[in-house]
Amino acid sequence: MVDTRIAPRYRTNKPAFAEYGGDKYSCVVRDLSTTGGAIEFSDIVDLIPIAGAVTLVIPDDGLRLACHVVWKRGYRMGVAFD
């Protein structure tokens, strides 16, 4: 299988939360690159009302990253950094 991503992804296991519409949703960052990442929630992502622009907050690293949703599948969501 050929990987066509712009930037290499690195596996992580960082606690985080996604801010959307004034609410915070706990999640875990499963992989990161310079262009985006995959985050995992405890609920199926179709039940979480996140769409479009979202802020990914990774407290351990002191990061607040503006991003947008690229895909949703199962318990995971892919985001691209703005």
C-alpha positions in Angstrom: 0.0 0.0 0.0 1.4 3.4 -1.0 1.1 6.2 1.6 0.1 9.4 -0.3 0.1 11.8 2.7 1.9 15.1 2.5 3.7 14.7 5.8 4.6 11.5 7.8 2.4 10.6 10.7 3.7 9.7 14.2 1.8 7.5 16.6 0.9 9.1 19.9 -1.3 8.5 22.9 -1.9 12.1 24.2 -4.9 13.1 26.2 -6.7 16.0 24.7 -10.0 17.6 24.1 -11.9 19.1 21.2 -13.6 22.4 21.6 -16.6 23.0 19.4 -19.6 25.2 19.9 -18.7 26.2 23.5 -18.4 22.5 24.5 -15.4 20.3 25.3 -15.2 16.7 24.2 -12.5 14.5 25.8 -10.4 12.6 23.3 -7.0 11.0 22.7 -4.7 12.0 19.9 -3.6 8.8 18.2 -1.4 10.2 15.5 0.0 13.6 14.5 1.8 15.2 11.6 2.6 18.7 10.6 -0.6 18.9 8.7 -3.2 17.1 10.9 -4.0 14.1 13.0 -6.4 11.4 14.1 -8.2 11.7 17.4 -10.3 9.1 19.2 -13.3 9.6 21.4 -15.1 7.3 23.8 -18.3 7.6 21.8 -19.0 6.9 18.2 -18.1 10.1 16.4 -21.4 10.2 14.5 -23.0 10.8 17.9 -20.7 13.8 18.7 -22.0 17.0 17.1 -18.6 18.2 15.8 -18.4 19.4 12.2 -16.3 21.9 10.4 -14.0 24.1 12.4 -12.8 22.7 15.8 -10.0 23.6 18.2 -7.9 20.6 19.3 -6.3 21.3 22.8 -3.4 19.1 24.0 -2.7 20.3 27.5 0.5 18.3 28.1 2.1 20.1 25.2 0.5 23.5 25.8 -1.1 23.4 22.3 -4.3 24.9 21.0 -4.6 24.0 17.3 -7.2 25.4 15.0 -8.3 22.6 12.6 -11.2 21.3 10.6 -12.8 17.8 10.3 -11.7 15.8 7.3 -13.2 12.4 8.1 -15.2 10.5 10.7 -15.1 6.7 11.1 -16.1 4.6 14.1 -14.6 6.2 17.3 -12.1 8.3 15.3 -12.0 11.6 13.6 -9.3 13.0 11.2 -8.5 16.7 11.4 -6.4 18.9 9.2 -4.7 21.9 10.8 -5.6 25.4 9.6 
